[in-house]
C-alpha cells in the first residue's frame, strides 16, 4: 500500500516556498521591516544550500524583494493575498500527491484574492498531482511526526467557523483518509490573540518521532501560562516525550498581547530558523531549540515585524519534501 503520510518537516527537502509581504494594510507601519525579516529568512535558507522559491506579488514587490535577498533565492511572481503559505500552500504527501483542502480565510476573517488557488497553482507548476478534499484545513493547524501521529488543537479544528458539520471523529477520519494520520493528539487552546484560532504550529511541534517541544511560562505575567500547562498535560497523557523550552514571556504591541512563540520555527534541510522578538529570553529560547537539532545549524532571526501581520517564519513557508523513489 502506498504511504500517504506527510513526511515530517525534518525529512530532506527539495525546496522551500516562502511568501513575501506586499500589503501595507496588513502590516500598518511594519511592511518594510516585515519584508526585511522575510528576506533575511529566505536568504539564510538559500545560503545554507537549500533552494528557496520566494513568491512575489507584482513588479514593484519583486523589485523590493530582489534588492533584499541573496542571489541564491529564486523569485516567482504569483497572485496571492496573505503570505501564509503554511496554510494556503500544498500539503505534499508521501505518495507524491499534493493535498488541497478548502480554505475559508481562517474562519472567514481574512478573505483575499488568490489564497484559495495559490496552493494548487504552485503544486501543479512543481509537477505534483493535486487532490482536492471536501473540508477546511490549514497546514498550520496540524503537525505530524512522520509515523502517523498528528498534533492539533480543539480551538482550531473543532471551531464552528471551519467545519461545523463535522464531529471530532469525522475530523480524525479525514486526517487519516487524506494525510495518513492514524493517531490524533488533541491539545486544547492555542496562544492568546492568535488570529488563526489557535494553530498548533505556534504552540507545540514534533521534533522527532514521538517527541514534542512546548514552551513553558517565563515570568509571573506570562499570558499563556495556563495554556502551556493544559497542553503539557495532554502531551504527557498521550505518552509523548516532552521537551520544554522558555517562552518569550509577555510580548505586547500597543497594549495588546502578541502571540509570540519560538515554536514557530522553520525546519529546513540544513538549518532551523527561529523567530525572535527582542525578549530577554530570545537567546535561551534559540539555544533550547538548537539542542533539539544537533544535526542542523539553528539560527535566531528577528520576527517581530512579521508577527505584526499575524504569523511567523513557519507560517510564511511550506516545504517540498524529497520524494526520491516514490
ABEGO torsion letter per residue (X at the ends): XBBABBBBAABBBABBBBBBBABAAABBGAAAAAAAAAAAAAAAAAAAGBBBBBBBABAAAAAAAAAABBAABBBBBBBBBBABAAAABBBBBAAGBBBBBBBAGGGGABBBBGAAAAAAAAAAAAGBBBBBBABBBBAAABBBAGAGBBBBBAAAAABAAABAABBAAAAAAAAAAAAGBABBBBBBBBBBGBAAGGBAAAABBBABBGBBBBBBBBEAABAAAAAAAAAAAAAAAAGBBBBBBBBAEBBBBGGBBBBBBAAABBBBAABBBBBBAGBAAAAAAAAAAAAABAABBBBBBBAAAAAAAGBBAAAABBBBBBABGX
